[in-house]
Every structure is written in C-alpha cells, then in structure tokens.
Amino acid sequence: MGPAVVTPYALTVDAGTGDLPDADHLLHRMAAGLALPEDVFGCTHLVRGGRPRVVVSLSLPSRPLPETLRERLAGYGTVSPGLPDAGGRAVLYPGAFALTGTMTVAELLAGSAIARVRVLGTPEPPDPRTRVVTRDHVRPQWQRDELVLAATPAPGGTLVPFEVPDPTPCCAGH
C-alpha cells in the first residue's frame, strides 16, 4: 500500500474486513443504507503489515462528502480522512450498476466512469466494437488518476473482466 492521500473529498472506513467479497458487500450496504450520491466512488484497498485487512474508501470527484456522512459511517468501523493510497479497486462508481450482461467496449466506456480497458498480454487497446461479457462483476482499478479495467480474452472473440465474481478460496478442497 502506498502513502495516504489526504483530501477533503474522501473518507476511509476500516471495518476489519478480511477479504474482497466482504468489502464489496460492505460498500453495497453503505450505498443502500446511507443513500450515497450516485457519483460516489467506493473502493477497496488492501492493507498489509501487522494486521492484514481490506479497508474501503468513499470519495466524490470534485466536492467534499456531506458533513454528516462521517458520523453515519462510524457505525461501520473506524473512519479516517483521505484515502489509504492512490490506488484502489472500484466497486461503486458512476455507471457501475448498468454494467451487466454483454456490451461493447465503447458502450462500457461511454456508460461508466471507466476510462480505459486494458487487455492483459496485449500492448494495444481493444477495438471499441469488441464485446465484453461483464458477468455482472466489473471492478476497475485506479491507475494514474483514471479507472482502468483489466480484461482477458474469452471464447468467441469476447473479453471478460480479469476479476471473477466468485473466486475459489485459496487452498479450497485441501
């Protein structure tokens, strides 16, 4: 994890969450329970060190979060100002809920806050007409101040987001 990024537009919540799926559920509960603005960015951040965990951040691109939000977030965990690092894996972002089913790269980019799609193993961006099978689970990451979706080639000339919706836990079946 990189250095903290202090901004009046972001808050971090440490609920002691142990994995990404639980952090995703926490962000969705926050969005539903707190009536967060539609343009909010809710991200997960891995914290390493003495107590590894996943923290979540909420931020708005160009304005401070509502004053009362910090108090309401305290019911979910320890709240601190700013972002834990400059990265983050986006779960809540403008257009996220519309990224379902199969759509073209152009539609995905036009309908969401994702700025680019990067196909792993290829140097060039995908053709805008390439179909993306979202699996209803699209988790772009912040890279140099833009949301970038990592994707992999799939059957039929399609792409799928690199992150799978239901990953098999490490050492499952052992």
C-alpha positions in Angstrom: 0.0 0.0 0.0 1.3 3.5 -0.9 1.2 6.6 1.2 -2.1 8.0 2.4 -3.7 10.6 0.1 -5.4 13.3 2.3 -8.2 15.1 0.5 -11.4 16.7 1.8 -13.3 14.7 -0.8 -12.6 11.2 0.7 -13.0 9.1 3.8 -11.6 5.7 4.6 -13.5 3.1 6.8 -11.7 0.3 8.5 -14.3 -2.3 9.5 -11.7 -5.0 10.0 -12.9 -6.7 6.8 -10.8 -9.8 5.9 -11.4 -10.2 2.1 -12.6 -8.5 -1.0 -16.1 -10.1 -1.3 -16.9 -9.0 2.3 -15.6 -5.5 1.5 -17.7 -5.4 -1.7 -20.8 -6.3 0.4 -19.9 -3.6 2.9 -19.8 -1.0 0.2 -23.1 -2.1 -1.2 -24.7 -2.0 2.3 -23.3 1.5 2.8 -24.7 2.6 -0.6 -28.1 1.3 0.3 -28.2 2.3 3.9 -26.7 5.8 3.6 -28.3 6.9 0.4 -24.9 7.8 -1.1 -24.7 10.1 -4.1 -24.8 8.4 -7.5 -21.4 9.9 -8.4 -19.6 8.5 -5.4 -16.6 6.3 -5.8 -16.4 3.4 -3.3 -13.1 1.5 -3.4 -11.4 -1.4 -1.6 -7.8 -1.1 -0.5 -5.5 -3.9 0.7 -3.7 -3.2 4.0 -0.7 -5.3 4.7 1.5 -5.4 7.8 0.8 -6.4 11.3 -3.0 -6.8 10.7 -3.7 -7.5 7.1 -7.2 -6.5 6.1 -9.3 -4.7 3.4 -10.4 -1.1 4.1 -12.9 0.8 2.0 -12.9 4.4 0.9 -15.7 6.7 -0.3 -14.9 9.8 -2.4 -16.5 12.3 -4.7 -14.5 13.7 -7.6 -14.9 17.4 -7.1 -16.7 18.2 -3.9 -16.5 17.3 -0.2 -18.5 14.4 1.1 -21.5 15.6 3.2 -20.6 16.6 6.7 -23.0 14.2 8.3 -21.6 11.2 6.4 -18.5 10.8 8.7 -20.8 10.4 11.7 -23.0 7.9 9.9 -20.0 5.9 8.6 -18.8 5.4 12.2 -21.4 2.7 12.6 -19.5 0.6 10.1 -16.0 1.0 11.5 -13.1 3.4 12.2 -13.3 6.4 10.0 -10.3 8.5 8.9 -9.9 11.3 6.4 -8.5 10.8 3.0 -7.6 7.7 1.0 -5.2 5.0 2.2 -3.3 5.1 -1.1 -3.5 6.4 -4.6 -4.8 3.1 -6.0 -7.9 1.2 -5.1 -10.3 -1.3 -6.7 -13.6 0.4 -7.6 -16.9 -1.2 -6.6 -19.1 1.8 -6.6 -18.6 4.4 -9.4 -20.8 6.2 -11.8 -22.4 3.7 -14.2 -21.3 0.6 -12.3 -24.9 -0.7 -11.8 -25.5 -0.6 -15.6 -22.6 -2.8 -16.5 -24.5 -6.0 -16.8 -24.7 -8.7 -19.5 -22.7 -8.3 -22.7 -21.8 -4.9 -24.1 -19.2 -3.4 -26.4 -16.0 -1.8 -25.1 -17.4 1.5 -26.5 -20.7 1.1 -24.6 -18.8 0.2 -21.3 -16.6 3.3 -21.6 -19.5 5.6 -22.6 -21.8 4.4 -19.9 -19.4 4.4 -16.9 -16.6 6.2 -15.2 -14.1 3.7 -16.6 -11.6 5.5 -18.8 -9.8 2.6 -20.4 -9.9 -1.2 -20.9 -6.5 -2.9 -20.9 -6.3 -6.5 -22.3 -3.7 -8.4 -20.4 -0.9 -9.7 -22.6 -1.5 -7.2 -25.4 0.1 -3.8 -25.9 -2.8 -2.2 -27.9 -6.2 -1.2 -26.6 -9.1 -3.4 -27.7 -11.3 -2.5 -30.7 -14.3 -0.4 -29.4 -16.6 -2.9 -31.1 -15.2 -5.9 -29.1 -17.9 -7.4 -26.8 -17.3 -7.6 -23.1 -19.1 -10.3 -21.1 -19.4 -8.5 -17.8 -20.5 -11.4 -15.6 -22.2 -8.6 -13.7 -18.9 -8.0 -11.9 -16.8 -5.2 -13.2 -14.0 -4.0 -10.8 -11.7 -1.5 -12.4 -8.7 -0.1 -10.6 -7.3 3.4 -10.2 -4.2 3.8 -12.2 -2.6 7.3 -12.7 -5.9 9.0 -11.7 -8.1 7.1 -14.1 -10.2 3.9 -13.8 -8.8 1.1 -15.8 -10.5 -2.3 -16.4 -8.2 -5.2 -16.8 -9.7 -7.8 -19.1 -8.7 -11.1 -20.6 -9.6 -12.7 -24.0 -12.5 -15.1 -23.8 -14.2 -17.5 -26.3 -15.8 -16.1 -29.4 -13.5 -13.1 -29.6 -15.0 -11.5 -26.5 -13.4 -10.1 -23.4 -14.2 -10.7 -19.7 -13.1 -8.7 -16.7 -9.9 -10.2 -15.2 -11.5 -10.5 -11.7 -14.0 -13.3 -11.5 -17.2 -12.8 -9.5 -16.9 -15.8 -7.2 -13.2 -16.7 -6.8 -12.3 -20.1 -5.4 -10.8 -19.5 -2.0 -7.1 -20.3 -1.8 -6.5 -23.9 -0.9 -10.2 -24.9 -1.4 -10.6 -28.6 -1.1 -7.4 -29.2 0.8 
